[in-house]
Amino acid sequence: MGRKKSLARQKVHDLKEHVKEIIHNVKGIHPAFGKDLTFGQKCADNLSRWAGSWVFILSLIIILIVWIILNVQAVRYHWDPYPFILLNFVLSMIAAFQAPVILMSANRQAERDRINAQYDYAVNRKAEREIKDMQKDFEIVKSLIKEAHVHILKQKPKKRKKRKSSKKK
């Protein structure tokens, strides 16, 4: 029985080590791709991270408010009068450059997610096989226990001598 437990523990340990090998096969290499990220890919990821942060959103709001206040309150020179065409152009340019870079980063993230899902699936399948093997081993142990129980019951029990009770009536 102790041998079966140690075998099951060894199988679980081997499964964990196999998963670690799959995910972290070489240091410094992205585990999902198996290759280094290029400079452009790193820039795209950093830009996506920055553009999606609250710091970026709040700083952009502050810049927009300052831009509008300076143009409305300017006494002599309005570099961008009321319809704020220049501001609209600047915001359109930012959106035009950010959108494809963010999409590249999102596509790479989707690819990483697909690969991670494949890893998860492989690990789950292996765990399922291990559980089935353990269930088979458990069934074998149960049948051995039943056989031992039947064998013990088949043996003739020794007759015990009756003791006389010392109680007086």
ZIPE-V238412 format. One record per residue. RES is the residue in three letters. NEAR is the number of other ideal C-beta (glycine too) atoms within 10 Angstrom. Layout:
res & near
RES & NEAR
RES & NEAR
This chain:
res & near
MET & 8
GLY & 6
ARG & 7
LYS & 13
LYS & 10
SER & 10
LEU & 13
ALA & 16
ARG & 10
GLN & 10
LYS & 17
VAL & 13
HIS & 10
ASP & 12
LEU & 15
LYS & 11
GLU & 10
HIS & 13
VAL & 16
LYS & 10
GLU & 9
ILE & 13
ILE & 12
HIS & 10
ASN & 10
VAL & 9
LYS & 5
GLY & 5
ILE & 13
HIS & 14
PRO & 14
ALA & 17
PHE & 13
GLY & 10
LYS & 9
ASP & 11
LEU & 14
THR & 9
PHE & 8
GLY & 10
GLN & 15
LYS & 12
CYS & 14
ALA & 21
ASP & 17
ASN & 12
LEU & 17
SER & 19
ARG & 12
TRP & 11
ALA & 16
GLY & 11
SER & 11
TRP & 7
VAL & 8
PHE & 13
ILE & 11
LEU & 10
SER & 11
LEU & 13
ILE & 10
ILE & 10
ILE & 12
LEU & 14
ILE & 10
VAL & 10
TRP & 17
ILE & 14
ILE & 10
LEU & 12
ASN & 17
VAL & 12
GLN & 8
ALA & 12
VAL & 5
ARG & 4
TYR & 6
HIS & 12
TRP & 9
ASP & 18
PRO & 11
TYR & 9
PRO & 8
PHE & 16
ILE & 10
LEU & 13
LEU & 15
ASN & 11
PHE & 11
VAL & 15
LEU & 14
SER & 10
MET & 10
ILE & 12
ALA & 10
ALA & 9
PHE & 11
GLN & 14
ALA & 11
PRO & 10
VAL & 17
ILE & 18
LEU & 12
MET & 17
SER & 21
ALA & 12
ASN & 11
ARG & 18
GLN & 13
ALA & 10
GLU & 12
ARG & 14
ASP & 11
ARG & 11
ILE & 15
ASN & 13
ALA & 10
GLN & 12
TYR & 15
ASP & 11
TYR & 10
ALA & 13
VAL & 16
ASN & 10
ARG & 10
LYS & 15
ALA & 14
GLU & 10
ARG & 12
GLU & 15
ILE & 12
LYS & 10
ASP & 13
MET & 15
GLN & 10
LYS & 10
ASP & 14
PHE & 12
GLU & 10
ILE & 11
VAL & 12
LYS & 10
SER & 10
LEU & 11
ILE & 11
LYS & 10
GLU & 10
ALA & 10
HIS & 10
VAL & 9
HIS & 9
ILE & 9
LEU & 8
LYS & 7
GLN & 7
LYS & 5
PRO & 7
LYS & 6
LYS & 6
ARG & 6
LYS & 6
LYS & 6
ARG & 6
LYS & 6
SER & 7
SER & 5
LYS & 5
LYS & 4
LYS & 3
